[in-house]
């Protein structure tokens, strides 16, 4: 549960993922402000979500007889906490190492995460430079999110190439492109909704709802994203769809675009279930039953979703007051 909370909050609210980049491209949201507010919201969200989930575990939320496959529970019960057999080392070429000492990873943890740190530094640096009035063309260029992500990806490739053979790196790149291709296609289709909605009368209808004042635009974005997530499973598609639907109406409202992007990301975390590919990936990686995955993956992310929108609404009130 804590793993699911940390990974999702980091990817959705802190790192410039598909949702934030879509908000930057379509809504013209300030990426630096979005990441800064997201980081500030992420801290209390992680702490309170983890504490609440641990409290629920103590109230018999977890049942090892139903949440863990019988063979896994039997192995854990008979092992007695002893040392587990060490798996065979795998060489950089992908072959099993026949009795030879395991090759040490050539990089420290700091070097491994350096491409990510450089990417975030460029984006955040551009935001700080803009606040200070430093709007030189070079600063604007290097702090562009697309360029910053390219620098991070290129740095990761260089590190991988120095640690592994060209065949291994090429194989990993092909696998990554094969898996990301459908995601990019679905994300693009979702983004097209903004154009369709802008050409219809739906934007005027949503604008009228906002003028009534009975529902916060941020809360509406969260609800739409949550409903789409429940219906079709993909969190990225849910968030982008919510932003695409509400984007034309946001132009007529005094709403922080950074908070709108974060509200969509929060709603897209609401109760992932069997139509979500990540649900099954998490189930296989952790070794749980379907019931256990609901309790360890779906429940914590639902807590994150609800607490995130609560903090986002509080942030909206504070920004409106000051």
C-alpha positions in Angstrom: 0.0 0.0 0.0 2.8 2.5 0.9 4.5 1.5 -2.3 1.4 2.3 -4.4 0.9 5.6 -2.6 4.5 6.7 -3.1 4.8 5.7 -6.7 1.4 7.3 -7.8 1.9 10.5 -5.9 5.4 10.9 -7.3 4.4 10.2 -10.9 1.1 12.1 -10.8 1.8 15.2 -8.7 5.6 15.7 -8.8 7.1 14.4 -12.0 6.1 16.1 -15.3 4.1 13.3 -16.7 1.5 13.1 -19.5 -1.2 14.9 -17.6 1.0 17.9 -16.7 2.4 18.1 -20.2 -1.1 18.0 -21.7 -2.1 20.8 -19.3 0.9 22.8 -20.4 0.2 22.3 -24.1 -3.6 22.7 -24.2 -4.3 24.9 -21.2 -1.0 26.8 -21.3 -0.6 26.0 -17.6 2.7 27.1 -16.0 4.7 23.9 -15.6 7.0 25.2 -12.9 4.1 26.4 -10.8 2.2 23.1 -11.3 5.2 21.0 -10.2 5.9 23.3 -7.2 2.3 23.2 -6.0 2.2 19.5 -6.7 5.3 18.9 -4.6 3.8 20.9 -1.7 0.5 18.9 -1.9 2.3 15.6 -2.3 4.0 15.7 1.1 0.9 15.9 3.3 -0.9 13.6 1.0 1.7 10.8 1.3 1.9 11.2 5.1 -1.8 11.3 5.8 -2.6 8.6 3.2 0.0 6.2 4.7 -1.2 6.9 8.2 -4.8 6.3 7.3 -4.0 3.2 5.4 -2.0 1.8 8.3 -4.9 2.5 10.6 -7.2 0.6 8.3 -4.8 -2.3 8.2 -4.9 -2.5 12.0 -8.7 -2.7 11.7 -8.5 -6.0 9.9 -8.4 -4.7 6.3 -5.6 -7.2 5.5 -6.4 -10.9 5.5 -3.4 -13.1 4.5 -5.6 -16.2 3.9 -7.6 -14.3 1.2 -5.1 -11.7 0.0 -2.0 -13.9 -0.7 -2.0 -17.0 -2.9 -1.9 -20.2 -0.8 1.4 -21.3 -2.3 3.1 -18.0 -1.4 1.6 -18.0 2.1 2.8 -21.6 2.6 6.4 -20.7 1.5 6.4 -17.7 3.9 5.1 -19.9 6.8 7.6 -22.7 6.3 10.7 -20.6 5.6 10.8 -19.4 9.2 12.4 -16.1 8.2 15.6 -17.9 7.2 17.9 -16.9 4.4 16.3 -17.4 1.0 18.2 -18.9 -1.9 20.0 -16.3 -3.9 19.0 -16.1 -7.5 21.6 -16.6 -10.2 23.3 -13.5 -11.5 22.3 -12.2 -14.9 25.1 -10.9 -17.2 24.6 -7.6 -19.1 23.9 -9.7 -22.2 20.9 -11.4 -20.6 22.5 -14.8 -20.0 22.7 -16.6 -16.7 26.0 -16.3 -15.0 27.3 -19.8 -14.5 29.0 -19.7 -11.1 31.0 -16.5 -11.8 30.8 -13.6 -9.3 28.0 -11.2 -9.8 29.1 -8.0 -11.6 28.7 -4.9 -9.6 26.5 -2.1 -10.9 28.9 0.6 -12.1 26.9 3.6 -10.9 25.9 4.8 -7.5 22.3 5.7 -6.7 23.0 9.4 -7.1 24.3 8.8 -10.6 21.3 6.7 -11.6 18.8 9.3 -10.7 20.8 12.2 -12.1 18.9 12.3 -15.4 15.7 12.8 -13.5 17.2 15.4 -11.2 18.6 17.3 -14.2 15.2 17.3 -15.9 13.4 18.7 -12.8 16.2 21.2 -12.3 15.9 22.6 -15.8 12.1 23.0 -15.5 12.2 24.5 -12.0 15.1 26.7 -12.9 13.0 28.1 -15.8 10.2 28.9 -13.4 12.5 30.7 -10.9 14.2 32.6 -13.8 10.8 33.7 -15.0 9.8 35.0 -11.5 13.1 37.0 -11.4 12.5 38.5 -14.8 15.2 36.5 -16.6 13.5 35.9 -19.9 16.5 35.3 -22.2 15.8 33.1 -25.2 18.4 30.6 -24.0 16.8 30.2 -20.6 13.4 29.8 -22.1 14.7 27.1 -24.5 16.6 24.9 -22.0 13.7 25.1 -19.4 11.1 24.0 -22.0 9.6 20.7 -20.6 10.0 18.9 -23.9 13.7 19.8 -24.1 14.2 19.0 -20.4 12.7 15.6 -20.8 14.8 15.0 -23.9 18.0 15.9 -21.9 16.9 13.4 -19.2 16.2 10.6 -21.6 19.5 11.2 -23.5 21.4 11.1 -20.2 19.6 7.9 -19.2 20.6 6.4 -22.5 24.2 7.3 -22.1 24.4 5.8 -18.6 22.7 2.6 -19.9 25.0 2.4 -22.9 28.1 2.6 -20.7 26.8 -0.2 -18.4 25.4 -2.6 -21.0 26.1 -3.8 -24.5 24.5 -2.1 -27.5 22.3 -5.1 -28.1 20.8 -5.0 -24.6 20.2 -1.3 -24.7 18.5 -1.6 -28.2 16.3 -4.5 -26.9 15.2 -2.4 -23.9 14.4 0.6 -26.2 12.4 -1.6 -28.5 10.4 -3.0 -25.6 9.8 0.5 -24.2 8.6 1.8 -27.6 6.3 -1.2 -28.1 4.7 -0.7 -24.7 4.4 3.1 -24.9 3.0 3.2 -28.4 -0.6 2.3 -27.6 -0.5 4.6 -24.5 0.7 7.6 -26.7 -2.0 6.8 -29.3 -4.8 6.6 -26.7 -3.5 9.8 -25.0 -3.5 11.6 -28.4 -7.1 10.5 -29.0 -8.1 11.8 -25.6 -6.5 15.1 -26.3 -8.5 15.5 -29.5 -11.6 15.8 -27.3 -10.6 19.4 -26.6 -11.0 20.4 -30.2 -14.3 18.6 -30.5 -15.7 20.2 -27.4 -14.5 23.6 -28.4 -16.4 23.3 -31.7 -19.6 22.2 -29.9 -21.9 23.9 -27.4 -20.7 21.9 -24.4 -18.2 24.6 -23.4 -21.1 27.1 -23.1 -23.0 24.6 -21.0 -20.1 24.0 -18.6 -19.5 27.7 -18.4 -23.1 28.2 -17.3 -22.6 25.6 -14.6 -19.6 27.4 -13.3 -21.4 30.8 -13.3 -24.1 29.3 -11.0 -21.4 28.8 -8.4 -22.8 25.6 -6.8 -19.9 23.5 -7.9 -16.2 24.2 -7.9 -14.5 23.8 -11.3 -11.7 21.9 -9.6 -14.2 19.5 -8.0 -16.0 19.1 -11.3 -12.7 18.2 -13.0 -12.0 15.7 -10.2 -15.4 14.1 -10.5 -15.1 13.7 -14.3 -11.7 12.2 -14.1 -12.8 9.7 -11.4 -15.9 8.6 -13.4 -13.8 8.1 -16.6 -11.2 6.2 -14.5 -13.9 3.9 -13.2 -15.4 3.4 -16.7 -12.3 2.6 -18.8 -9.4 2.1 -16.4 -6.5 4.3 -17.7 -5.6 7.0 -15.3 -3.8 9.1 -17.9 -6.7 9.0 -20.3 -9.1 9.8 -17.5 -7.2 12.9 -16.4 -6.7 14.2 -20.0 -10.3 13.6 -20.9 -11.4 15.6 -17.8 -9.2 18.5 -18.8 -10.3 18.3 -22.4 -13.9 18.5 -21.4 -13.5 21.4 -19.0 -10.7 23.3 -20.9 -13.0 25.6 -23.0 -15.0 26.6 -19.9 -11.8 27.2 -17.8 -10.9 30.1 -20.2 -14.0 32.0 -18.9 -13.2 31.3 -15.2 -10.7 32.6 -12.7 -9.3 29.2 -12.0 -5.6 28.3 -11.5 -4.6 26.1 -14.4 -1.9 24.5 -12.3 -4.6 23.4 -9.8 -6.8 22.2 -12.6 -4.1 19.9 -13.8 -3.5 18.6 -10.3 -7.2 18.1 -9.8 -7.4 15.9 -12.9 -4.4 13.9 -11.8 -6.1 13.4 -8.4 -9.4 12.3 -9.8 -7.6 9.8 -12.1 -6.3 7.9 -9.0 -9.8 7.1 -7.8 -10.3 3.4 -7.2 -8.4 1.6 -10.0 -9.8 -1.9 -10.6 -9.9 -4.8 -13.0 -10.1 -2.7 -16.2 -6.8 -1.0 -15.3 -3.7 -2.6 -16.7 -1.6 -1.3 -13.8 -3.9 -3.2 -11.4 -2.9 -6.5 -13.0 0.8 -5.5 -13.3 0.8 -4.6 -9.6 -0.9 -7.9 -8.7 1.7 -9.9 -10.6 4.7 -7.9 -9.3 3.7 -8.1 -5.7 2.3 -11.6 -5.7 -1.3 -11.0 -4.5 -4.7 -12.4 -5.2 -7.3 -10.1 -6.9 -8.9 -9.4 -3.5 -5.5 -8.6 -2.0 -4.8 -6.2 -4.9 -8.0 -4.3 -4.3 -6.9 -3.9 -0.6 -3.3 -3.0 -1.3 -3.6 -1.0 -4.6 -7.2 0.2 -5.1 -7.9 1.3 -1.5 -4.7 3.3 -0.9 -5.0 5.1 -4.3 -8.6 6.0 -3.5 -7.4 7.5 -0.2 -4.8 9.5 -2.2 -7.4 10.7 -4.6 -9.8 12.0 -1.9 -7.0 13.6 0.2 -5.4 15.2 -2.9 -8.5 17.0 -4.0 -9.1 18.2 -0.4 -5.6 19.7 -0.3 -6.1 21.2 -3.8 -9.3 22.9 -2.8 -7.6 24.3 0.3 -4.8 25.5 -1.9 -7.3 27.2 -4.1 -8.9 29.0 -1.2 -5.4 30.2 0.0 -4.4 31.4 -3.5 -7.7 33.2 -3.8 -7.3 34.9 -0.4 -3.8 36.1 -1.2 
